[in-house]
């Protein structure tokens, strides 16, 4: 027990001592790479010790990075994965071969770097990036898959020189930080494009295409569009899997894919992953298609991915999804519409810096809503959410916590109903942590 309490104290120090975006929002961001560079220099520049793949994008980073991780692991490569935010435990952010770093490792790292933390005063995100880089260097990973936290150009992760850069897609999110137009947002994400490093664009868009093209020409970086390389047709779907025919447009070959990534939006991510594996084979890795197919069928099992159109229960249906911006919510609402049940229930909460009215416009008016807020400063109070929702004709009840909202919704479910939990990583995380599903 002793160790767990020391770990908890260590986390409290990180969460409370350092400015944390999930807690306080914009004020936590350090708009340059100085701190990360200083931290990593003091740690011996671990970011130069391993090969990496760098991912940016508004949505889809998590699914894409976990799918790539599953493929590398399936082929026997020691694989590091850095993601954010975490859903239940901080250590989800830093995994090696699907396993989070140990509690003791985190405790030792913070004890060792405390003087440095006190001197530099980094943000929470900056210290976790340095922590991940050191963990991957110590484990001598064959490849590290690194997600940006926010944006790209000034994101703390952007001190690496990867073998491959991936930009999943561009849509509106964090407008106050990244820009008001898709082209401005694309320009921030394009900041991860490095000289002579190939870059894959997951989804094309007229407003952003020029930005990526110009950045790639400037940096002499070969540019690949996943949509031009692969076509995907879904042939069926059940509670756990989606089944696709994937067509390689260049080689004119067809591949059968079954995946446990069950959101409709995963078709985009899988095209991106397939395009990436081709590039990675070209760069000297050995990732045969049969292993890619096997890995895509078990991404959640291999990597521990949670919260992406996750079926927590089949009767009555309970699903959770971390979608939290208009583009992500549009996708999941289209899929939610396809579920034919007697009555629909939605547990919903947002953080303050989202375009909540725009996000809510995608929700169905005939569902029963359970409004709540996560236990963080940045959460939009549930009472405010209820008010905004009422203005556009969505009705429901306010609950003190996500846990209370979930329990109330669960109690109201009949066998022919369905429940969706969405709106924020933090809502989904709190519910996954406490959900008692029977």
C-alpha positions, 0 to 999 in steps of 0.5 A, spaced: 500 500 500 505 504 501 508 505 494 501 506 491 500 512 496 507 515 494 505 514 487 499 518 489 503 523 492 507 524 486 501 525 482 498 530 486 505 534 486 505 534 478 497 535 478 497 541 483 504 544 482 504 545 475 500 548 470 495 543 467 491 544 461 486 539 463 485 543 469 485 550 467 485 551 460 489 556 456 493 559 462 497 552 462 500 553 455 507 555 454 507 558 447 514 555 445 519 549 446 524 552 451 522 548 457 522 542 453 528 543 450 531 545 457 528 539 460 531 534 455 538 537 455 538 536 463 536 528 462 541 527 456 536 529 450 533 522 450 529 524 444 535 523 440 535 515 442 530 512 439 526 512 432 519 515 432 513 517 428 509 523 430 502 524 429 498 531 429 490 532 427 484 534 430 481 528 431 483 520 430 490 521 433 488 516 439 485 511 434 491 511 429 497 511 434 494 505 437 493 502 431 500 503 429 502 501 435 498 494 435 501 493 428 508 494 431 507 490 437 504 484 432 511 484 428 515 483 435 518 491 435 519 494 442 514 499 441 513 506 445 506 510 445 505 517 448 498 519 448 494 524 452 490 525 456 489 519 460 482 516 462 483 513 468 490 513 470 496 518 469 501 512 466 496 510 460 500 516 457 506 512 457 506 505 455 511 500 452 509 494 449 502 496 451 504 496 458 504 503 462 510 505 465 510 502 473 508 507 479 515 506 481 518 509 475 514 515 475 515 516 483 523 515 481 523 520 475 519 525 479 524 525 485 530 525 481 527 531 477 524 535 482 530 540 483 529 541 475 522 542 475 522 547 481 528 551 477 524 551 470 517 551 472 514 547 466 507 545 465 504 539 466 504 537 459 512 539 458 514 534 464 510 528 461 513 529 454 520 529 457 518 523 462 516 519 456 522 520 452 526 518 457 522 512 458 522 510 451 530 511 451 531 507 457 527 501 454 531 502 448 524 502 444 525 500 436 520 505 435 516 510 439 509 513 436 508 520 439 501 524 439 502 531 439 497 534 445 495 540 442 496 543 435 503 541 432 508 547 431 509 549 438 507 543 442 512 540 447 513 533 443 515 537 437 522 537 438 523 530 435 525 528 428 521 523 426 521 518 421 514 519 419 509 525 420 502 523 420 496 529 420 490 525 421 485 531 419 483 538 420 477 541 423 475 546 428 477 545 436 481 550 440 479 556 436 482 561 441 489 557 441 490 554 434 486 559 429 479 561 427 479 558 420 481 551 417 487 554 414 490 557 420 489 550 424 492 546 419 498 551 419 499 550 426 498 542 425 503 542 419 508 545 424 510 537 425 512 537 418 520 536 418 525 537 412 526 530 408 521 527 413 515 524 409 508 526 411 501 522 411 495 526 410 489 522 413 483 526 410 483 531 405 480 538 405 480 544 400 481 549 405 487 545 408 490 542 402 494 548 399 497 549 406 500 542 407 502 542 400 506 548 401 509 546 407 511 539 404 515 543 398 518 548 403 521 542 407 522 537 401 518 532 405 514 527 400 506 528 401 502 522 401 494 522 401 491 516 405 484 517 401 488 517 394 491 510 396 486 506 399 478 506 398 474 502 404 467 499 403 464 497 410 460 490 408 458 489 415 458 491 423 456 487 429 457 489 436 464 488 437 467 489 430 467 492 423 468 488 416 471 492 410 474 491 404 480 495 403 482 497 396 489 499 395 488 504 389 496 503 387 497 496 387 489 494 385 489 489 390 483 488 395 484 486 403 479 483 407 479 487 414 476 486 420 477 491 426 475 492 433 475 499 432 468 500 431 466 507 430 464 509 423 469 514 423 475 509 423 474 508 416 479 514 415 483 512 420 484 505 417 486 508 411 491 512 414 494 506 418 495 502 411 498 508 408 503 509 413 505 501 414 506 502 406 511 508 408 514 504 414 516 498 410 519 502 405 523 506 410 526 499 412 521 496 417 518 489 416 510 490 417 507 484 412 500 485 411 497 479 414 500 481 421 497 488 419 490 485 418 491 481 425 493 487 429 487 491 426 482 486 429 485 486 436 487 494 437 484 494 444 486 488 446 493 489 444 494 496 446 489 497 451 485 503 447 479 505 451 473 510 449 472 510 442 465 508 440 466 503 446 461 498 447 461 497 455 454 493 454 450 490 449 443 489 453 441 494 454 446 497 450 451 502 453 456 506 449 462 511 450 466 515 446 470 521 447 468 525 441 468 532 444 468 537 438 463 538 432 467 534 427 467 528 432 460 529 435 457 529 428 460 523 426 458 519 432 451 522 432 450 519 425 452 512 428 448 513 434 442 515 429 443 508 426 442 504 433 434 502 433 432 502 440 425 504 444 428 510 448 435 513 447 439 516 453 445 521 453 450 522 459 453 529 457 458 534 459 463 538 456 469 543 458 468 550 458 473 552 451 468 548 447 463 551 442 458 548 446 452 550 442 455 548 435 456 541 438 449 540 441 446 542 435 448 535 432 444 531 438 437 528 437 431 532 440 428 526 442 433 523 447 433 524 455 439 527 457 443 527 463 447 533 464 454 533 468 461 536 469 467 532 470 471 534 477 476 539 474 476 546 474 475 547 466 469 543 466 463 547 464 458 547 470 452 542 468 447 547 470 450 552 464 450 546 459 442 544 461 441 552 459 444 552 453 441 545 451 434 548 453 435 554 448 435 549 442 430 544 445 434 538 448 431 537 455 434 533 461 436 533 468 442 536 472 447 531 476 452 533 481 457 528 478 458 524 472 458 518 476 451 520 479 448 522 472 451 515 469 447 511 475 441 515 474 441 513 466 443 506 468 437 505 473 432 508 467 434 503 462 430 498 460 432 492 456 430 495 449 434 502 450 440 505 449 445 509 453 451 513 450 456 517 454 460 523 451 462 530 450 469 529 454 475 525 455 474 527 462 467 525 463 468 518 459 474 517 464 470 518 470 465 513 468 470 508 466 473 508 472 467 507 477 462 504 472 459 498 475 456 494 469 452 488 470 
